[in-house]
Amino acid sequence: MSRTHRWLIGVNAALLLTLALVTIVPAQPLSPAAQGRPRGQYVMLPAKQLGNPIGIVYVLDSVNEELMALRWDRASQRLEVVGFRDMINDAGTPGKAR
């Protein structure tokens, strides 16, 4: 048996062992924080900020009822959070009003 064949058999054995472990070992449960927050549904709205040539994007999460304002920071080449509002707390309701 050539060296290449032995190498391929070893790689296949390692892949088979990995597949068996992933299939047999149970998945880790989600953290409590991840379990309590449903997956969001997002809407993005562009806007202009008075006195600033760089625009702002408002991101609305309609499922979790949160609003975030973001702008692009040209110096650091990344998005910067301008503001965040939890609309449930702003409305003064202890939970969703639906």
N, C-alpha and C positions, 0 to 999 in steps of 0.2 A: 504494500500500500504506500502510495507516495505521500510526501509531506503535505501537499495541498489537500489531499483527501482527508488526512487526519485533522488538519485545521478546520475544514468544512464540517466534519463530523462533530468536532468540539464546539464550534459555533452553533450548530443546530441543536446539540444537547443543551447548551446554555440557554438558548431561546426557548426550548421546550420546557426546561425547568422553570424559567421565568413565567411562562404562560401558565404552568401548573400552579405556581405560587399565587399568581394574581387571581386565578379562578377559585382556588380553595380558600385562601385567607379572606375572612370577611372584611368588608370595607369599614373604615373608621367612621363613626357617627359624626355628623356635623356639630360644630360648636354651638352652644346655646344662642349666641348672638346671631349666627347664620340661620338657625332654625326659626327664630322669632321674626325675621325680616323677610317678607315675600319679595320675589323678583320684581323689579320695577318696570314700568312702562313709561318711556321718556318722550318728551316733546322739546325741541330746541327752537328758540326764538331769537333772531338777531336783533340788536338794538344799537343805537348810537348814544354815547355818553356826552353830555354837554361839556364843551371845552376840552375834549380829548379826541384826537383823531382816530384812536384805536377803538374799534367797536367792542361791544359786550355781547355775550351769548347767555341767554337765560335758559337753564335746563330745568324742566318741570318733570318730576316723578309723580305721575297721577295715582299710582297704586299706593305709595307710601306718603303721599301728600307733602312733598318737600320741593323747595325751589332753591336753585343755586345760580349765582351770577358769576361768570368766568370771563377773563380777558387774556389776551395773548401778551406775554412779556417778551419783547424783542431781545432784550439784553441776555436773559437766561434761556431763551428759546423754549419756553414751556408755558402751560396754562397756569393762571394765577386765580385763586378764589377771591372774588371781590365781596361776596356776601352769601349768606345761607339763611333760609327761613324754614321753620317747621310749621306748616300751615295748620296742622291740628292744634298745636299749642297756641298759635296766633288767634285761632277762632275761639279759644277758651273752652273747648270741649275736652273731657277726659279721654275720649276715644273717638273712633270714627263716627260721624253723624249719619251714617247710611243705614 
